Amino acid sequence: MADRVHPAAASDRDHSQPPPDTVKPPTSDDKPLLPQGTYVIQIPKDQVYRIPPPENSHKIKKLANRKPRRSCCCRCFCWTIATTIILLILLAIATGILYLVFRPEKLKYSIDNISIGGVNLTSSAPISPRVNVSIRAENPNDKLSVYYNGKGSSVNVYYADVNLCNGVLPTIEQLTNNVTVIKTALKGSNIILARADHSRLVSQQRTRNVPLKLKVKAPLKIKIGAVKTWEITVTVKCDVTVDQLTQKSKIVSKNCGYSVKLW
């Protein structure tokens, strides 16, 4: 005889789960899954993307497309420096070539003769000196000529910083490998000597040892082959000592030097 299967008793059922037909659908009265409140979410910085406001987007595009002025100024400055350096290098090369080809030598200057008149020291009256000076100019170069421009030149004679007389140089062309004596007449008018200078000058003339200073400013041009240079200014300074302030004065000692101004 077959066994009968009886349904389990109600007491034997699992009370932890209600029957399927007894599960209630969720309602608005049920509690949320997470408690309400403020939450902080941390995101890595490299994953944060900033989007500018729409009203500022055109400004950002304008700034991005604009070329910095500083780079243009730096570029111009660098080009200027580079051009200057190149020109200096080319000038140095040209100067070196000219020096090797022409082998220029220094010009030489000295005082050949000096005669003085119009100086009367027997009284304290003003004096009006008349001085004739012969300047010896030597050009030892075989390929360079010298052109002295009298316009703009000056010759001055001093005693104890007192300008006794002045004049100018004549216009002269000095050829290659040549010695030229340049003569010039100087004049002074109503020169008043201080009492101390007058007494010292009388004493020095008595001992035949009168110191004078000669200053010559000579604009000149140098001819190299068929080309003349720009105007160069030569300044000659000489310390000359004569035995007396007369037409027959003789040079006791002399020492000359000169400087050149290229521009």
C-alpha positions in Angstrom: 0.0 0.0 0.0 1.4 3.3 -1.1 2.4 5.9 1.4 0.5 9.1 1.5 2.4 12.4 1.4 0.9 14.9 3.8 1.7 18.6 3.5 4.0 20.0 6.1 2.3 21.5 9.0 2.1 25.2 9.3 4.3 25.2 12.3 7.1 23.5 10.3 7.3 26.2 7.7 10.2 28.8 7.6 8.7 31.9 9.3 11.8 34.0 8.0 10.3 34.3 4.5 6.7 35.0 3.8 5.0 33.1 1.2 5.3 34.5 -2.3 1.7 35.7 -2.4 2.2 37.5 0.9 5.3 39.8 -0.1 4.2 43.5 -0.2 5.4 45.9 -2.9 7.6 48.8 -1.6 5.7 52.0 -0.7 6.7 55.6 0.0 6.7 54.8 3.6 9.6 52.4 3.3 13.1 53.8 4.4 15.8 54.6 1.6 18.7 52.2 1.1 21.3 55.0 2.1 20.9 57.5 4.9 20.4 61.1 3.8 23.2 63.6 4.2 26.2 65.3 2.5 28.8 63.2 0.8 32.4 64.2 -0.3 33.7 62.5 -3.4 37.5 62.8 -4.1 38.7 62.7 -7.7 42.4 62.8 -8.7 43.6 66.3 -9.9 44.8 65.1 -13.3 41.3 63.9 -14.0 39.7 67.3 -13.4 38.9 69.3 -16.5 38.1 72.9 -16.3 35.8 74.4 -18.9 35.8 78.2 -19.2 32.6 80.1 -19.1 31.1 80.7 -22.6 31.5 84.5 -22.3 35.3 84.1 -21.8 36.0 81.5 -24.5 36.7 84.2 -27.2 39.2 85.9 -24.9 41.1 82.7 -24.3 41.3 82.0 -28.1 42.6 85.5 -28.7 45.3 85.1 -26.1 46.3 81.7 -27.4 46.7 83.0 -31.0 48.5 86.2 -30.1 52.3 86.1 -30.6 54.3 87.5 -27.7 56.0 90.8 -28.4 59.0 89.9 -26.3 60.0 87.1 -28.8 60.0 89.7 -31.7 62.2 92.1 -29.7 64.6 89.4 -28.8 64.8 88.2 -32.4 65.5 91.8 -33.6 68.1 92.3 -30.9 69.9 89.0 -31.8 69.9 89.9 -35.5 71.4 93.3 -34.7 74.1 91.8 -32.6 74.9 89.2 -35.2 75.1 91.8 -38.0 77.4 94.1 -35.9 79.7 91.2 -35.2 79.9 90.2 -38.8 80.7 93.8 -39.9 83.4 94.1 -37.3 84.9 90.8 -38.5 84.9 92.0 -42.1 86.4 95.3 -41.1 89.2 93.6 -39.2 89.9 91.3 -42.2 90.0 94.3 -44.6 92.3 96.2 -42.2 94.6 93.3 -42.0 94.8 92.9 -45.7 95.5 96.6 -46.2 98.2 96.5 -43.6 99.9 93.5 -45.2 99.7 95.1 -48.7 100.8 98.6 -47.9 102.8 98.2 -44.7 102.1 101.7 -43.3 104.6 103.4 -41.1 104.2 106.2 -38.6 104.5 109.8 -39.7 107.1 111.9 -37.9 107.0 115.5 -36.8 109.5 117.9 -35.2 110.3 121.6 -35.1 113.0 122.7 -37.5 113.3 126.4 -36.7 111.6 129.1 -34.8 112.1 132.9 -34.8 110.4 135.4 -32.5 109.8 139.1 -32.8 107.7 141.8 -31.2 108.6 140.8 -27.6 109.9 143.7 -25.6 110.5 142.8 -22.0 112.1 146.2 -20.9 108.7 147.4 -19.7 105.4 145.8 -18.5 103.5 147.0 -21.6 101.5 144.4 -23.6 103.4 142.5 -26.2 102.5 141.5 -29.8 104.6 138.5 -30.7 105.3 137.5 -34.3 106.6 134.0 -34.5 107.7 132.1 -37.6 107.7 128.3 -37.2 109.1 125.6 -39.5 107.6 122.2 -38.9 109.4 119.2 -40.3 106.9 116.5 -41.5 108.4 113.1 -42.6 106.4 110.6 -44.6 108.5 107.3 -44.6 105.8 105.3 -46.5 106.5 104.1 -50.1 102.8 103.7 -51.0 101.0 106.3 -49.0 100.6 110.0 -49.7 99.4 112.7 -47.3 97.2 115.7 -48.0 97.2 118.5 -45.4 94.0 120.6 -45.4 94.8 124.1 -44.2 91.1 124.8 -43.5 90.3 123.8 -39.9 94.0 123.7 -38.9 95.5 125.7 -36.0 99.0 126.4 -34.6 99.5 128.0 -31.2 102.5 129.0 -29.1 102.3 129.1 -25.3 104.4 130.4 -22.5 103.3 129.3 -19.0 99.8 128.6 -20.3 99.6 132.0 -21.9 98.7 131.9 -25.6 101.3 134.2 -27.2 100.3 133.8 -30.8 98.3 131.6 -33.3 97.9 130.9 -37.0 97.0 128.1 -39.5 98.8 125.7 -41.7 99.0 126.0 -45.5 97.4 123.4 -47.8 100.1 120.9 -48.8 100.3 117.6 -50.6 103.1 115.4 -49.3 104.2 112.6 -51.7 105.4 109.1 -50.7 108.8 108.7 -49.0 109.2 112.4 -48.6 110.3 115.1 -46.0 108.4 118.4 -46.2 109.1 121.5 -44.1 105.9 123.4 -43.4 106.4 127.1 -42.7 103.8 129.2 -41.0 103.6 132.7 -39.6 101.9 133.2 -36.2 100.7 136.5 -34.7 99.6 137.7 -31.3 98.2 141.1 -30.3 98.2 143.0 -26.9 99.2 140.0 -24.8 99.5 141.0 -21.1 101.8 138.9 -19.0 101.3 138.6 -15.2 104.0 140.2 -13.1 105.3 136.9 -12.0 105.4 135.5 -15.6 107.1 138.7 -16.8 109.8 138.5 -14.2 110.4 134.8 -14.8 110.6 135.3 -18.6 113.2 138.1 -18.1 115.3 135.8 -15.9 115.0 132.8 -18.3 116.0 134.9 -21.3 119.1 136.2 -19.3 120.1 132.5 -18.8 119.2 131.7 -22.4 116.7 129.0 -21.5 113.2 130.1 -22.4 110.6 127.2 -22.5 107.8 127.4 -25.0 105.0 125.0 -26.0 103.8 124.5 -29.5 100.5 122.8 -30.4 99.5 122.0 -33.9 96.1 120.7 -35.1 96.4 119.3 -38.7 93.4 117.8 -40.5 94.7 115.5 -43.3 93.8 112.7 -45.7 95.8 109.7 -46.7 95.8 108.5 -50.2 96.1 104.7 -50.6 96.7 103.9 -54.2 93.8 105.7 -56.0 91.6 106.0 -52.9 91.6 108.8 -50.3 90.6 108.2 -46.7 88.2 110.3 -44.8 89.6 113.3 -42.9 91.9 112.4 -40.0 93.0 114.9 -37.4 96.6 114.8 -36.2 97.5 116.8 -33.1 101.2 117.6 -32.5 102.5 118.9 -29.2 106.1 120.0 -28.8 108.1 121.3 -25.8 110.7 123.7 -27.3 113.4 125.6 -25.4 115.0 128.6 -27.1 117.9 130.8 -26.1 116.2 134.1 -26.6 113.0 135.7 -27.9 114.5 137.3 -31.0 114.6 136.8 -34.7 117.9 135.0 -34.3 116.7 132.6 -31.6 118.1 129.1 -31.6 116.5 125.9 -30.4 118.2 124.6 -27.2 116.1 121.4 -26.9 112.9 120.0 -28.4 110.6 117.1 -27.8 107.6 116.4 -29.9 104.8 113.8 -29.8 101.5 113.5 -31.6 98.1 111.8 -31.4 95.6 110.8 -34.1 91.9 111.1 -34.1 90.4 108.8 -36.7 86.8 110.0 -36.5 
